[in-house]
Amino acid sequence: MVQVRQAVPSDIQEILAINNHEIINSTINYDFVPKTIQEQIEWFEQKKKAGYPILVGIKEGKLAGFATYGTFRPKPGYRFTVEHSVYIGAPFRGQGVGKILLTELIKLAKAQGYHTLVGGIDSSNEGSVLFHQKLGFKEVARFKEVGHKFDRWLDIIFMQLILEE
């Protein structure tokens, strides 16, 4: 069973560990340099100040993953669209944690009056694409060679869920 709750400051270290694992080992995150604890604290505080949720999934007493959303683009015309992120710790993948977190994030986005939820996914992350499709997201754009990491060009897929259908 997975318990979902709003993140609290004591979760930041575990969120950082999951985030940095992906920065170092994958193209899920296009950053190169692991985040410091101070950077992760600032990220946490900025999300909270802006009114954006940071959800954590707790399984077997451990932080299994986190999910959040934030500004899609900073211009006022985009104010009803948010871009989300879902990160699951390696030992907890494929156990339904992501589905529970994203389902709750979708409910929160609707409750906050957002119209569209967007996710940018590295094209090599086929599991994430399928995961999003199962929750109703549709591929709306594919940008070729817009990222570069691990000495190769990366394509990004944008997937979208309209919340008010």
N, C-alpha and C positions, 0 to 999 in steps of 0.2 A: 504494500500500500504506500502511496505517495501523499505526503502532506504538503499543501501549497500555502505559503504565507508571504506577506511583504518582507523584503529583506530588511535587516537591521544592521547597524554598524558592526556588530560582532561577526557578521557573515562576510565582510569584505575580504578578509584573508583567503577564505576558501573560493570566493568568486575570482579573486586574483589568480589563484593557482589554476583554476579551470581555464581562464582567459589566457594566461601565459603559456600553458601547455599547447593551446591551439596556435598561438603566435609562433612558437618555436618549431612546432612539428607539422603544421598543416597549412593549407590555403583557405581554410574556413575564414580566417582573419588575415587581411592583407598587410597588417603591421609586421615589422621586422624585429623590433627591439621589445623585449618583455617590459611590461609596465612595472613601475615601482608601486609600493604600497601607497605612497603619497598621491600618485596619479590616479590610482583606483579609488582612493578616498574622495578626491576631487570629482571624479566621474559620478560617484554615488551621491555626493552632495548636490551636484548640478542637476541630476535626474530628479531628486526629491524636491529641490527648490522649484523646478519647472512643473511639478505636479505629475511627472511620469512615474509609472510603477516600475519596481524591480521586484519580481517574484522569484522565490526560491522553492525548489522541490526538495523535500527531505525524505529520504528513503533509508530504512535501517539505521536511523539516527544520524545519517550523514547528509551533507549538502550534496545532492546529486546533480543539480543543474540550476540554471537561472535563465530568466527571460525578461525582456524589457522592450520598451519602444521609446521613440523620441522623434525629434524634428526630422521630417523628410527633406525639406528644403526651407531655408529661412525666410522666404518671401511670404507676405500675408495671404496670398492667393492659395497657398498650400496648407493653410491652417487646419483643414479637416482630414489631412493625410499624415500618417505616422509610419516610420520605418521601424521594424522590429528585429530583434536578435534573440535567438534561443541557443544556449550552450549547455551541453550535457557532458558531465565528467565521463571519461573513458570507461570506468567500471560499470556505469549505469546505462550505457547505450543499448537500445533495443528492448528496453523494459517498460516502455510507455511513459516515461518521465516527461519527454518532450511534448507528447500529445496532451498530457494533462496541463503542463505549463502553458502551451500555446492556446489551448481551449480557454483557459482562464484569462489569458491576455486578450483574446478576442472579446470576451464578455466585458472586460474592463474598458476596452477601446470603444465599444458600443455605448456603454454607460457614460463615458466621458464625451460622447457626441461626435466621435470621429466617423468619417464616411469610408475611408479606405485604409487598409493595412498593406504595406509593401515590404517585401524582403528581397535583399540582394544575396544571391547564392552563387558561389564558385561553380562553374559548369561541371567540374570533376566530382562534385559532391552529389552524386546521383541519389543517395539515400535521403538527403535533405529535400531534393526536388520531389521525390515520391511522397515523402512525409507531408510536404505542403499540399501536394495534389489531393491527398486523402482528406485534408481538412478544408478543401474547397478552393484553394488558391489556383490561379491560372497563370501560366507563363505569358507575359506581355511584352518582354523585350529580351534580347540577347545581344550583348556588346562584345565584340571580338577583340581580343588582345588589348584590353584596357588596364589590366593589372600585370605586374611583373614581380615574381618571387621565386626563389630557388632556381634561378637562372632559366626561367621559362615564362612565356607569355600566358596570361590567364584570361579566360572569358568569364563574364558575369551574366547571370540570368536574373532578371527581375520578375518576381511573382507577386500577384496582387489578389487581395480579397476585398470585394465590395461588401461593406458591413450592413448596408441598408437595403437589401433586396427583398 
